[in-house]
């Protein structure tokens, strides 16, 4: 994502890029309700791409952030298969 879009993304900034992410999240929500599996998959890809883009613009290594938070298990209970109560958000 960074190589492909960084000059456009940096010019747009975090706020502008965040608005694009929100649009894609809305499209994903619609696809989950009434889209085909292919449409839904494409919207998941778009959401992930825009999330990675925001991380790049903000100077965050997204892969490192995910590994640090989730690489050793659930941040709530610490287990590799979450054992938190379903009412909790780990």
N, C-alpha and C positions, 0 to 999 in steps of 0.2 A: 504494500500500500504506500509506504513512504517513498519508494523509488518512483512509483507510478504517478502519485498525486501530490507530493509534498509542496511543490511551488504554489499550486492552487490552494491547497489547504492552509498553508501558512498565511497567504494573503487574506483568506476568509477569516482566519482566527478561530479560537475555541468557540466563541458564542455563535458565530455563523455556522460552523461545522456541527455544533450541537443541535441547531435547528434542523439541519438535514437528517441527523440521527433520529430526531423525534418524528419527522415525517416518515422515515423508514419503519420505525416501530409501529406507527399507525397502519402502514401498509401490511406489515406482518400480522397485526391483529385482524385485519380484514381477511387476509389469506387464511389464517387459522380458522376463521368462522366459515368461509365460503369458497376458498381457493382449492385448486387441484394440488396434489402432492408436489408437482413440479413448481407451481407458483409459490407455494409455501416455502419450499427449499430455496428458491431464488430470493425470497424476502429475508429468510434467515441469513443468507450470504450477505445481503445488503446491510443488514443491521450489524453483523460482525465486522464488515469492512469499514463502516462509518465509526464504529467504536474504536477500532484500531487506528483510524485516522485521527480521532480526537486525542487519543493517547500520544500519537506522534507529535501533534501540534503542541500538546502540553508538556512534551519532553519526558513522557513516562514510557518505560520499557514494559509493555503490557505482558509479555511472556514472563518476565521476571516477577512482576506484581502478582500474577496468578499463581505462579509456583511458590512464592513466599507465603501467600495467604492460604492456599489449598494443597500445596505439595506434600504436606505431612499429614493430611487428613482434614476432617471437618473442623473449621475454626471454632465451632461451638462445643463439640464433645471430644474432638481429637481423634475420632475413629475414622478409618478409611471407608467404612460403610456407615454413614451417619446414623447415630442412635438417638439424636435429639427428639424430644417430643414433637409431634407433628404440628402442634400449635405454636411452636417456637420457630423463629427465622434464624438459622445458624449464620 
